[in-house]
Amino acid sequence: MSNSASEQQPSQRVLKKATGSEEALGPFTHLPGVWKNTGQLSGHGWNMIALPFPTGELNYRLLNNQYNETLTFQLVDKNVPNRGINGDQEVETIDYVQQIEQIAAADFPDSGLAGGAGLAIHHEPGLWLYMKNHTTDDLNIARLSSIPHGDSLMALGKSAQSKTGFEIPKISGLPIGVDQNLEANPYLKPYLHFHNNLFENVFDPTQPNELLNKAILPFFQQGKIANVTQLKVDSTLASGGVNNIPFVVRQANAGQVEATLWIYELTEKHPNGEPKMLLQYSQIVMLDFFERKGEQGLIRWPHVSINTLEKQPTS
């Protein structure tokens, strides 16, 4: 058995600012940098959320937001060692900050609380982890995040790559635990209102992911997609979970988070030689409030956010 000094040295961590692509980051290779809603992708951020509201009739309102976003991945830790009896786990880490500014908003019933353009409506710091070894159930990525409302998240999942892309799933924004007949159930009146009168003449909260498909389809049709990376995480997997402050738990508890990111490397390049990149995401936060009629448990209200962003070239 060798007792060389090199074998007894702990693995060295490398901490530095991220610039451009980082090939050592596996599925996170193209994340480092700044992603924005710019040019033709301005205003491609959409959000829908049902909120408790004392209307007297329904006691909730459905709020829709259109937004621009800046999503910054700016810190890389290439070798975080998790010590273990049967060997150490190596974790590569990216720090991110999400900032969202409202363009337009509308709710039904009209509460007068939706606000106008320029309102900062979301700030979220967090981490993405790539677990290179010693994984459980092939779960090789994780997302940790926190928001000022008083919520913290640990979601785990898997990464995948494809040159032909991944199917963006059709999802429903309708609450779970009620009759989902949109036309016949008067309890769904706010959803029917925006289904018949699309928010900003574009967004249908009953079919939120449709705009993601419309945004990316032309790039596939024109043969402009070179490679796609999918990052899919869920707070219900393994040791994941969501924790909230007591008021949030009592009023509208965030019980589950599912999120998928699609990172598109295009065939086109910037003048500096970097590939042009797009990023899409779909996130569903399940909010639990109000008792179900005739069933045990609470109604689950999907809070859905989607966006299509463009990576900014480095100077």
Salt bridges, closest charged atoms under 4 A:
GLU22 OE2 - LYS16 NZ 2.71
GLU22 OE1 - LYS78 NZ 3.28
ASP77 OD2 - ARG13 NH2 2.48
ASP88 OD2 - ARG83 NH1 2.58
GLU90 OE1 - LYS132 NZ 3.05
GLU92 OE2 - LYS132 NZ 3.28
ASP107 OD2 - ARG61 NH1 2.65
GLU124 OE1 - HIS122 NE2 2.99
GLU124 OE2 - ARG143 NH2 2.89
ASP204 OD2 - HIS195 ND1 2.74
GLU265 OE1 - HIS30 NE2 3.36
GLU268 OE1 - LYS224 NZ 3.90
ASP288 OD1 - ARG300 NE 2.74
GLU295 OE1 - ARG292 NH1 3.75
